[in-house]
Amino acid sequence: MAFNTYAEGLKIASASFIFAYHLDLANRAILVESSLSTLSVSASPLPTLLKAFPLYISSAEAYSHLLSSKLVPAQDVLGIKKKWRLVLERAEKVKKRVEELGGHVGRAGVGDEGEEAAVVRRGGRLHGIETELWRIPSEREFVGETWRGVQPELAEEQIKLRAQWAETPREAWKTQMEKGRRWVVRQGVGADCSVVAGLGVCLEHDRRWGTSLALGGLYPQASTGLPKHSENGKHVVKLLLNGAWRSVVIDALLPRSKETQHPLHPTAHQLGPSPTSPSTPAPESHPQSSQPQSPSLSSNTPSQHAPQALGPPSIPLLLKAYFLSHGGYSLRGSNPSPDVYALTGWIPERISLRECFQREKEWRRISAAWGRGEVLVTLGTGEEGGAGLVPLHAYGVLVDGVLEQATDETDLKEQGGERVLEIFDPGSPAEAARLATLDGGMGALTINGAGPGVGSGNGSSTGLLTMTWDEVCERFASLNLNWNPSLKPVTAIKHWSWPKPVRVGEDLTSADLASDPRYRLEIKREPSDDARERDDEVWLLVSQHVVSKDRPMDDTALHVFEEHTSGSRAISCQRAEDMNPYTNAQHLLVSSYLYCCNSSLRRQVRYPLRRSQTRLLLIPSRDRGLSRTDFSLQVLSSPQTALSFERIALSLPFSQSVAGALTSRNAGGHPGFPSFGSNPQYRVTVSAPSRGGKAEMRVAVRGDREVAWGVKLLWGRGELVFDASDDAMIADSGAYSYGLAYVDVPSLEQAKLHVHSYIAGTYTLVISAFEPGQTGQFVLDVESSAAVTISPIPAEGAGMFARSIEGVWDEETAGGRPSGGGYELNPRIEVILPQSGTLM
């Protein structure tokens, strides 16, 4: 709704009120309402009225925006206010008529609340199924006639084994996961290793800490809180999907091999005593690791056809709901943290073990949290895998149960100076498929635990192996963590979307910049003398909404800036942390430290805030998406803090965008380089508001994501500048950030030079990359509360003719300096100008 003149603003506002039949615009409120006369007698007017109401509201907002811009001449103010009141009165009449017809018009249908509600509503449709927002189901839902639902898509391995959907036997529910007993989950045929590994660490946490992370979301439930048999075969699972807890409804059918009746899904198995005594040597065909032997898998039945061979049916039913909501059993992945987040709500974090990983620092952080039950740990391999590890595979960290010397099972172990982890391999689907084709194969797996290939690395046939922390850091590619959300109980969440691009091609446009929403986060916290309370964190979590497994993830980043004042200068934005690179992961976690007494904010570098109240600007950014993408942005903080979190919805009335590029000729780098003056520069002219007041300005630069960008507004009077000294600086985007630079100037009246106050004037704006020679496209967008114009400043020598001559000094022409006595021997070049001009 940006405009530069009163006439443009009046046209936009009137377009929402005065209809024109030849324009196909949505905000034609009167046109919509007038169509009531064309309805048949039997037709209800309610849908038409519901459509007209938000259009009248849009018209009122447009007139309000025009009035607040101070562009309206004094003689026209009363007329504009009259039109504003007319559309509001019409909206009120429409609302009253809607209510008389039994309808309802609420605030949730208009503005940010309406858009957020639409995003949450759209997030309920995943992979062709509809899910409702979570509510605890009543017992009445699980009795009556047999219930049948939609089945998840089978994986290729399951189809090859002629899978069929079979009813879960009632007797299978007699196998329950007793508290205090250790269970492991096997991946089975066609299932995803990451969700199985994630569920395995949840089971281990339940055993240690008495929680219900693994099965607390499966209904119906017995009085003990454990899942139970459903009389009509209906089960409801609570999952955190697309920014909200939702209900996923399934039946009790599970895939099974038609020939062998082998279960073709993940199964849970209890770890029992080892089949051989510790003194019995291992069989030659299965060499054992030098590490201590782990217990074997056990079963209560010698036959793979018995119900107990399934293990507790709650595990495959829970995973069936998960696979149904994620597109089927063919889901592939090696990062369990998003899966654990969906099952439990524990905050996901992924750390690369290949890039700038500080193993000692991370060990101290994770081991301390592990000892308090505050973190779940899983591991992922890379494309090549480590020695004895499966490539692109997920593993769970269980830690205890191996070292007899360990005295406290709630801590990560250290023995003889070595930090030891016990790791769980959920298994190979290829090996499970091989066993499924064998008569008695399942019995071999569940009874003796001696099936070849079940273990990996230096582990036993149970799939349990032990490694030192240093070995983990060398052999795995990623460390995947999930943090207890009770660590950060003060939360705020916003839902929004990046719109579908309107342009075709790879060039950046102003639409790319405008599509990135902006949020202002205010954090208040009382000073504390407690060092533990001073060192606090604020977590920011961006989650893309997934609607189809066939659609790839967008490349996204979260840009975080801190708003502050410096002396009498305008507020500028400094980077609160090093830029997070763009990633196509579903979840992106950014953590910042808040030091209240020292008043500083940092991620890896401490930055002094010098006040107890912090204001951050958050810009979730997407790099060249193909479709509309919804997302959720969540803020999590400690109990000592108070949060204020709002979207910056109102754009300033004047705006202008220009596209440009850093090339090999003008990429001069940051001000520390002598080539800074060759960077693209723009003349920014701000007019004084027609009715007085302050001039507010916002400047944003969006460019290639591989380039770190910066923007500076200087006292240059619209002329070229060659350095960026402190006394010439009006506003600065701060540390260079990848893909986006932003600066907010709330009042140019604050920007003073000596004793003069400049509300309006001409300034110089410089765009640069951090390093000289870094090239890439960019879009510059300037918004202002007063009329603003932007024009490029020609580079030095632009438009002039250039001529170069090559020569050489030799023994006869190297005359040296004038005082050397032979200066006249130096080469001479004659320049002839056809007319008067300037030489450089």
KOLKELUM-827450 format. One line per field, with one value per residue (C-alpha): residue in one letter; x, y, z. Coordinates in steps of 0.05 Angstrom, whole numbers, plus 5000, padded with zeros to 4 digits. Layout:
<nodes>
type	A:...
px	X:...
py	Y:...
pz	Z:...
</nodes>
This chain:
<nodes>
type	M:A:F:N:T:Y:A:E:G:L:K:I:A:S:A:S:F:I:F:A:Y:H:L:D:L:A:N:R:A:I:L:V:E:S:S:L:S:T:L:S:V:S:A:S:P:L:P:T:L:L:K:A:F:P:L:Y:I:S:S:A:E:A:Y:S:H:L:L:S:S:K:L:V:P:A:Q:D:V:L:G:I:K:K:K:W:R:L:V:L:E:R:A:E:K:V:K:K:R:V:E:E:L:G:G:H:V:G:R:A:G:V:G:D:E:G:E:E:A:A:V:V:R:R:G:G:R:L:H:G:I:E:T:E:L:W:R:I:P:S:E:R:E:F:V:G:E:T:W:R:G:V:Q:P:E:L:A:E:E:Q:I:K:L:R:A:Q:W:A:E:T:P:R:E:A:W:K:T:Q:M:E:K:G:R:R:W:V:V:R:Q:G:V:G:A:D:C:S:V:V:A:G:L:G:V:C:L:E:H:D:R:R:W:G:T:S:L:A:L:G:G:L:Y:P:Q:A:S:T:G:L:P:K:H:S:E:N:G:K:H:V:V:K:L:L:L:N:G:A:W:R:S:V:V:I:D:A:L:L:P:R:S:K:E:T:Q:H:P:L:H:P:T:A:H:Q:L:G:P:S:P:T:S:P:S:T:P:A:P:E:S:H:P:Q:S:S:Q:P:Q:S:P:S:L:S:S:N:T:P:S:Q:H:A:P:Q:A:L:G:P:P:S:I:P:L:L:L:K:A:Y:F:L:S:H:G:G:Y:S:L:R:G:S:N:P:S:P:D:V:Y:A:L:T:G:W:I:P:E:R:I:S:L:R:E:C:F:Q:R:E:K:E:W:R:R:I:S:A:A:W:G:R:G:E:V:L:V:T:L:G:T:G:E:E:G:G:A:G:L:V:P:L:H:A:Y:G:V:L:V:D:G:V:L:E:Q:A:T:D:E:T:D:L:K:E:Q:G:G:E:R:V:L:E:I:F:D:P:G:S:P:A:E:A:A:R:L:A:T:L:D:G:G:M:G:A:L:T:I:N:G:A:G:P:G:V:G:S:G:N:G:S:S:T:G:L:L:T:M:T:W:D:E:V:C:E:R:F:A:S:L:N:L:N:W:N:P:S:L:K:P:V:T:A:I:K:H:W:S:W:P:K:P:V:R:V:G:E:D:L:T:S:A:D:L:A:S:D:P:R:Y:R:L:E:I:K:R:E:P:S:D:D:A:R:E:R:D:D:E:V:W:L:L:V:S:Q:H:V:V:S:K:D:R:P:M:D:D:T:A:L:H:V:F:E:E:H:T:S:G:S:R:A:I:S:C:Q:R:A:E:D:M:N:P:Y:T:N:A:Q:H:L:L:V:S:S:Y:L:Y:C:C:N:S:S:L:R:R:Q:V:R:Y:P:L:R:R:S:Q:T:R:L:L:L:I:P:S:R:D:R:G:L:S:R:T:D:F:S:L:Q:V:L:S:S:P:Q:T:A:L:S:F:E:R:I:A:L:S:L:P:F:S:Q:S:V:A:G:A:L:T:S:R:N:A:G:G:H:P:G:F:P:S:F:G:S:N:P:Q:Y:R:V:T:V:S:A:P:S:R:G:G:K:A:E:M:R:V:A:V:R:G:D:R:E:V:A:W:G:V:K:L:L:W:G:R:G:E:L:V:F:D:A:S:D:D:A:M:I:A:D:S:G:A:Y:S:Y:G:L:A:Y:V:D:V:P:S:L:E:Q:A:K:L:H:V:H:S:Y:I:A:G:T:Y:T:L:V:I:S:A:F:E:P:G:Q:T:G:Q:F:V:L:D:V:E:S:S:A:A:V:T:I:S:P:I:P:A:E:G:A:G:M:F:A:R:S:I:E:G:V:W:D:E:E:T:A:G:G:R:P:S:G:G:G:Y:E:L:N:P:R:I:E:V:I:L:P:Q:S:G:T:L:M
px	5000:5059:5050:5091:5038:4970:4938:4968:4945:4874:4871:4890:4840:4784:4798:4775:4711:4693:4684:4702:4676:4736:4786:4793:4811:4790:4776:4713:4668:4609:4611:4608:4551:4511:4512:4461:4406:4424:4416:4356:4303:4326:4400:4430:4462:4510:4569:4566:4563:4621:4661:4642:4659:4736:4736:4703:4755:4810:4781:4779:4852:4872:4839:4870:4938:4929:4910:4970:5018:5009:5003:4930:4923:4889:4827:4817:4826:4753:4730:4778:4755:4683:4697:4735:4675:4627:4663:4668:4594:4579:4624:4586:4519:4544:4569:4501:4465:4512:4497:4422:4429:4464:4535:4594:4646:4706:4773:4807:4785:4820:4892:4950:4906:4865:4927:4959:4895:4896:4968:4952:4890:4930:4982:4929:4929:4991:5005:4931:4903:4866:4886:4850:4880:4894:4842:4841:4795:4739:4730:4667:4709:4739:4676:4623:4630:4698:4733:4776:4819:4868:4931:5000:5036:5079:5153:5183:5214:5146:5112:5166:5149:5075:5053:4981:4945:4927:4890:4931:4913:4880:4928:4987:4965:4984:5056:5067:5129:5141:5172:5245:5257:5300:5270:5300:5264:5284:5275:5242:5225:5216:5216:5258:5319:5316:5247:5263:5328:5291:5237:5290:5323:5254:5242:5308:5291:5224:5261:5311:5268:5198:5172:5123:5157:5152:5080:5045:5012:4977:4904:4863:4901:4893:4892:4967:4977:5000:4964:4912:4870:4816:4749:4733:4805:4811:4872:4889:4961:4983:5038:5068:5060:5068:5070:5012:4995:4947:4907:4927:4874:4892:4863:4896:4917:4992:5031:5050:5081:5028:5072:5110:5064:5127:5113:5136:5141:5185:5181:5203:5243:5262:5336:5345:5404:5456:5446:5516:5553:5609:5660:5633:5674:5636:5623:5675:5623:5607:5671:5660:5687:5739:5687:5644:5587:5517:5454:5417:5348:5297:5226:5172:5156:5194:5151:5151:5076:5056:5029:5089:5134:5105:5128:5083:5035:5037:5104:5085:5017:5050:5099:5043:5010:5076:5088:5016:5027:5094:5074:5085:5136:5182:5203:5279:5325:5385:5369:5323:5316:5255:5223:5233:5206:5142:5134:5151:5157:5229:5267:5311:5382:5431:5506:5555:5615:5653:5651:5681:5660:5687:5685:5708:5660:5602:5618:5614:5549:5515:5540:5516:5447:5445:5457:5394:5352:5347:5371:5362:5421:5423:5477:5479:5530:5549:5547:5609:5597:5650:5687:5634:5577:5520:5522:5466:5441:5416:5438:5412:5455:5433:5499:5493:5484:5553:5606:5601:5649:5598:5564:5515:5474:5446:5513:5554:5609:5682:5727:5802:5802:5759:5689:5647:5579:5533:5501:5439:5433:5360:5380:5382:5317:5354:5374:5303:5276:5324:5301:5228:5236:5264:5221:5237:5278:5242:5252:5327:5327:5284:5304:5378:5397:5448:5423:5482:5485:5439:5495:5543:5610:5640:5573:5540:5481:5434:5454:5486:5558:5605:5650:5691:5671:5732:5712:5642:5669:5713:5665:5598:5577:5524:5503:5428:5399:5330:5323:5270:5222:5213:5282:5250:5179:5166:5147:5115:5099:5080:5056:5065:5082:5129:5084:5091:5140:5108:5170:5204:5279:5337:5341:5325:5267:5236:5183:5237:5253:5180:5163:5206:5165:5196:5185:5205:5222:5229:5261:5258:5295:5311:5386:5411:5472:5468:5519:5477:5418:5461:5485:5417:5396:5339:5323:5292:5263:5241:5202:5180:5112:5114:5054:5083:5144:5150:5164:5236:5250:5265:5331:5317:5354:5337:5369:5375:5391:5395:5365:5403:5420:5489:5495:5453:5454:5394:5379:5416:5416:5476:5482:5467:5506:5544:5499:5468:5478:5417:5395:5341:5328:5257:5278:5330:5349:5386:5408:5432:5461:5432:5476:5432:5482:5534:5477:5506:5479:5519:5521:5596:5620:5596:5564:5551:5479:5489:5415:5367:5317:5335:5300:5314:5293:5280:5274:5259:5285:5276:5322:5284:5227:5181:5115:5082:5115:5084:5128:5126:5174:5178:5215:5234:5262:5274:5224:5260:5243:5183:5172:5136:5134:5099:5102:5120:5058:5052:5095:5115:5075:5134:5179:5225:5264:5323:5361:5436:5496:5566:5613:5687:5693:5654:5660:5705:5694:5684:5709:5775:5797:5820:5774:5711:5695:5684:5623:5553:5529:5460:5433:5376:5333:5282:5231:5203:5134:5080:5051:5115:5140:5197:5220:5226:5265:5278:5332:5340:5387:5372:5426:5458:5460:5534:5553:5558:5524:5527:5492:5513:5476:5526:5529:5550:5501:5486:5558:5610:5644:5710:5710:5659:5685:5647:5630:5599:5557:5482:5461:5496:5471:5527:5567:5561:5508:5496:5438:5408:5428:5378:5378:5320:5325:5265:5276:5323:5313:5360:5415:5454:5516:5546:5485:5443:5382:5367:5297:5299:5358:5402:5446:5493:5479:5534:5523:5582:5604:5653:5709:5732:5716:5654:5600:5526:5458:5420:5356:5355:5290:5279:5215:5202:5147:5165:5172:5237:5274:5334:5381:5449:5511:5556:5622:5686:5703:5635:5617:5688:5732:5789:5854:5912:5984:6035:6109:6173:6232:6299:6371:6361:6292:6295:6309:6284:6258:6264:6322:6361:6389:6361:6287:6280:6300:6234:6181:6134:6062:6026:5951:5910:5838:5793:5756:5761:5748:5771:5830:5835
py	5000:5046:5112:5174:5228:5248:5231:5160:5149:5174:5129:5067:5084:5098:5035:4998:5039:5063:5002:4995:4936:4930:4920:4850:4869:4834:4896:4920:4921:4958:4916:4853:4878:4903:4832:4814:4840:4786:4728:4682:4683:4616:4636:4658:4727:4706:4685:4751:4793:4755:4770:4844:4857:4849:4891:4949:4941:4943:5008:5038:5018:5051:5117:5113:5101:5162:5206:5184:5199:5275:5282:5304:5379:5416:5432:5357:5327:5333:5300:5241:5232:5231:5176:5138:5141:5121:5055:5040:5051:5007:4953:4957:4949:4889:4858:4869:4837:4777:4766:4772:4715:4672:4684:4712:4764:4764:4798:4732:4739:4805:4828:4788:4744:4723:4708:4668:4628:4614:4590:4543:4518:4504:4467:4416:4386:4343:4296:4292:4279:4327:4334:4373:4415:4372:4356:4298:4245:4217:4143:4143:4150:4082:4039:4019:3994:3976:4039:4041:4099:4119:4076:4106:4094:4031:4032:3996:3943:3928:3922:3873:3828:3830:3869:3866:3904:3858:3870:3876:3817:3835:3787:3830:3884:3837:3855:3921:3962:3954:4013:4004:3952:3969:3967:3980:3993:3957:3994:3936:3936:4002:4047:4109:4102:4173:4168:4099:4123:4183:4140:4095:4151:4173:4103:4106:4174:4146:4088:4133:4192:4163:4207:4189:4219:4158:4135:4192:4216:4150:4141:4107:4103:4061:4091:4079:4128:4072:4060:4005:3965:4003:3966:3994:3994:4070:4104:4179:4204:4272:4302:4371:4386:4452:4495:4465:4401:4361:4296:4241:4186:4115:4045:3983:3952:3940:3916:3842:3795:3755:3693:3690:3734:3771:3842:3893:3951:3974:3931:3939:3887:3881:3874:3811:3772:3751:3680:3662:3673:3725:3668:3634:3651:3682:3639:3643:3666:3727:3760:3805:3874:3888:3931:3901:3857:3885:3846:3811:3820:3774:3751:3715:3668:3619:3633:3692:3682:3694:3762:3774:3775:3843:3869:3921:3942:4014:4025:4006:4042:4106:4103:4087:4154:4189:4159:4174:4248:4249:4216:4142:4090:4111:4173:4179:4218:4215:4272:4248:4316:4339:4271:4276:4347:4323:4266:4304:4379:4379:4434:4409:4429:4402:4411:4392:4352:4372:4448:4489:4438:4449:4379:4396:4454:4413:4353:4396:4428:4362:4319:4369:4372:4296:4288:4329:4293:4357:4333:4275:4257:4223:4218:4218:4193:4226:4200:4158:4136:4118:4053:4000:4050:4054:4116:4167:4130:4152:4125:4138:4151:4109:4118:4071:3995:3975:3997:3960:4010:4066:4085:4138:4118:4188:4216:4207:4160:4172:4111:4113:4182:4160:4189:4130:4129:4071:4078:4044:4024:4017:3967:3960:3954:3911:3861:3862:3847:3789:3760:3770:3722:3666:3616:3627:3688:3731:3679:3680:3754:3760:3698:3689:3758:3726:3745:3766:3839:3861:3897:3947:3977:3946:3927:3860:3829:3873:3935:3965:3990:4032:4089:4142:4214:4226:4167:4195:4262:4230:4177:4214:4274:4307:4313:4319:4346:4357:4402:4399:4457:4468:4500:4558:4563:4635:4629:4668:4643:4674:4640:4671:4654:4672:4684:4649:4689:4727:4731:4679:4673:4681:4757:4788:4837:4882:4828:4782:4834:4852:4778:4773:4791:4832:4822:4863:4825:4862:4825:4851:4820:4845:4849:4791:4779:4704:4686:4628:4674:4726:4676:4665:4648:4666:4613:4629:4571:4577:4518:4509:4477:4413:4396:4344:4299:4311:4385:4402:4447:4520:4550:4595:4636:4677:4746:4776:4849:4887:4957:5008:5082:5110:5181:5228:5185:5151:5080:5030:4955:4913:4839:4804:4743:4713:4701:4633:4605:4590:4518:4474:4440:4440:4472:4526:4541:4605:4616:4682:4696:4751:4780:4826:4857:4866:4878:4841:4795:4744:4678:4667:4739:4780:4846:4898:4922:4964:4961:4910:4918:4889:4899:4852:4856:4787:4776:4704:4702:4653:4648:4645:4599:4568:4565:4596:4569:4575:4578:4587:4631:4614:4651:4613:4645:4633:4647:4712:4746:4780:4779:4827:4798:4832:4834:4901:4903:4977:4997:5070:5110:5127:5074:5062:5002:4997:4936:4934:4889:4884:4871:4862:4937:4964:4911:4951:4915:4943:5012:4983:4976:5035:5012:5025:5087:5045:5010:5026:5092:5124:5194:5192:5254:5261:5316:5351:5326:5373:5382:5379:5325:5275:5234:5159:5114:5040:5014:4941:4907:4836:4802:4736:4691:4674:4747:4784:4852:4919:4987:5055:5122:5180:5256:5257:5309:5261:5260:5205:5187:5150:5131:5120:5159:5161:5235:5224:5164:5172:5099:5032:4961:4938:4874:4846:4792:4740:4752:4813:4879:4924:4990:5026:5102:5120:5196:5235:5291:5254:5256:5320:5351:5403:5445:5435:5388:5355:5328:5331:5332:5294:5237:5186:5112:5060:4986:4939:4868:4849:4829:4865:4827:4793:4799:4788:4819:4860:4899:4963:4983:5048:5065:5133:5172:5231:5233:5199:5190:5146:5154:5122:5166:5156:5125:5165:5171:5147:5174:5194:5167:5122:5108:5067:5063:5011:5027:5007:5041:5019:5042:5101:5125:5112:5184:5181:5238:5311:5324:5267:5305:5260:5273:5296:5227:5196:5176:5232:5223:5278:5283:5321:5342:5362:5409:5431:5377:5344:5298:5245
pz	5000:4988:4949:4935:4925:4952:4885:4886:4957:4942:4881:4923:4978:4929:4890:4952:4954:4884:4839:4766:4727:4681:4738:4765:4837:4900:4941:4907:4968:4939:4875:4917:4960:4900:4871:4925:4879:4827:4875:4869:4923:4951:4954:5020:5021:5077:5033:4994:5057:5088:5025:5026:5100:5096:5033:5069:5124:5072:5045:5115:5127:5061:5080:5149:5118:5073:5132:5173:5115:5125:5050:5050:5038:5095:5053:5037:5106:5126:5060:5069:5141:5117:5067:5120:5167:5111:5095:5170:5178:5118:5147:5213:5177:5138:5203:5236:5178:5180:5253:5240:5190:5241:5216:5253:5234:5280:5284:5268:5196:5185:5191:5220:5263:5202:5161:5218:5227:5152:5156:5214:5178:5114:5155:5173:5103:5095:5038:5019:5089:5134:5207:5261:5316:5377:5429:5478:5448:5490:5504:5462:5399:5409:5415:5365:5294:5265:5240:5178:5155:5101:5097:5088:5023:5026:5011:4952:4997:5028:4960:4936:4994:4975:5036:5058:5113:5171:5236:5299:5343:5409:5444:5422:5471:5528:5511:5546:5558:5631:5665:5682:5627:5568:5498:5430:5365:5301:5235:5198:5124:5088:5149:5159:5203:5231:5263:5290:5321:5350:5380:5410:5449:5472:5500:5536:5566:5590:5624:5659:5679:5683:5626:5571:5510:5466:5476:5513:5449:5428:5447:5475:5540:5603:5672:5675:5618:5570:5504:5503:5454:5416:5412:5342:5317:5317:5346:5352:5355:5378:5333:5327:5253:5216:5278:5317:5355:5312:5314:5265:5262:5241:5245:5274:5208:5199:5138:5137:5086:5051:5045:5112:5155:5174:5201:5150:5198:5257:5319:5392:5429:5501:5518:5560:5588:5538:5512:5530:5595:5595:5598:5536:5474:5417:5355:5301:5249:5291:5316:5375:5388:5440:5474:5530:5506:5506:5524:5468:5442:5473:5458:5495:5438:5394:5333:5287:5274:5347:5367:5412:5351:5337:5404:5436:5380:5405:5372:5300:5307:5331:5273:5225:5244:5235:5166:5145:5162:5125:5059:5073:5095:5038:5078:5078:5124:5170:5218:5275:5310:5267:5280:5355:5352:5319:5369:5433:5420:5444:5409:5351:5338:5286:5293:5238:5262:5199:5204:5261:5313:5383:5412:5483:5491:5463:5507:5569:5547:5527:5584:5636:5603:5596:5670:5683:5631:5589:5521:5473:5428:5360:5307:5231:5181:5116:5045:5055:5127:5176:5186:5199:5195:5144:5099:5107:5168:5237:5304:5375:5437:5497:5536:5596:5604:5580:5629:5695:5725:5716:5780:5756:5696:5686:5663:5600:5621:5631:5642:5647:5618:5559:5549:5525:5492:5479:5410:5382:5309:5288:5235:5160:5120:5069:5123:5151:5082:5074:5141:5122:5064:5109:5145:5218:5203:5253:5307:5294:5303:5365:5403:5392:5369:5324:5256:5212:5196:5252:5288:5257:5274:5336:5365:5377:5342:5382:5343:5406:5400:5442:5420:5452:5443:5399:5354:5348:5326:5274:5245:5244:5204:5248:5321:5328:5392:5421:5482:5536:5522:5597:5596:5559:5584:5562:5489:5432:5362:5296:5233:5164:5092:5036:4976:4909:4866:4808:4766:4721:4720:4766:4772:4839:4841:4894:4904:4933:4986:5000:5010:5073:5135:5191:5265:5325:5389:5455:5513:5583:5641:5711:5729:5772:5815:5801:5749:5724:5712:5678:5626:5593:5523:5477:5425:5357:5317:5245:5218:5146:5137:5097:5054:5006:5006:4931:4941:4961:5020:5007:5025:5085:5137:5197:5199:5268:5281:5346:5349:5390:5394:5394:5422:5380:5318:5289:5309:5267:5266:5287:5275:5340:5317:5260:5200:5196:5126:5085:5094:5065:5132:5159:5225:5238:5310:5328:5400:5429:5498:5541:5595:5635:5683:5629:5580:5521:5468:5431:5397:5391:5399:5458:5438:5493:5499:5561:5580:5609:5552:5485:5419:5361:5289:5260:5185:5162:5091:5033:4974:4907:4925:4873:4911:4971:5033:5103:5164:5239:5279:5353:5408:5472:5534:5608:5664:5683:5617:5587:5512:5464:5394:5336:5261:5230:5186:5167:5108:5104:5052:5006:4976:4918:4896:4849:4824:4817:4817:4844:4786:4779:4766:4826:4881:4928:4994:5064:5086:5109:5037:4995:4940:4982:4940:4878:4908:4881:4910:4908:4918:4968:4971:5027:5023:5084:5105:5079:5148:5188:5234:5232:5173:5185:5138:5128:5082:5061:5012:4989:4948:4931:4992:4983:4992:5058:5048:5083:5072:5099:5097:5098:5099:5026:4998:4941:4917:4913:4979:4985:5059:5115:5175:5240:5234:5166:5186:5195:5196:5186:5178:5223:5213:5143:5136:5083:5035:5070:5102:5138:5175:5208:5216:5260:5255:5212:5262:5308:5256:5269:5241:5289:5310:5248:5248:5181:5174:5098:5052:5004:5028:4999:5007:4995:4983:4991:5002:5056:5009:4946:4883:4911:4857:4856:4842:4894:4904:4944:4977:5014:5052:5083:5117:5072:4996:4976:4911:4895:4836:4823:4828:4768:4786:4781:4708:4684:4616:4600:4543:4564:4527:4551:4525:4545:4549:4585:4619:4594:4605:4558:4583:4658:4679:4751:4793:4774:4822:4794:4735:4680:4687:4615:4591:4616:4564:4543:4520:4481:4494:4442:4460:4402:4450:4522:4574:4639:4647:4701
</nodes>
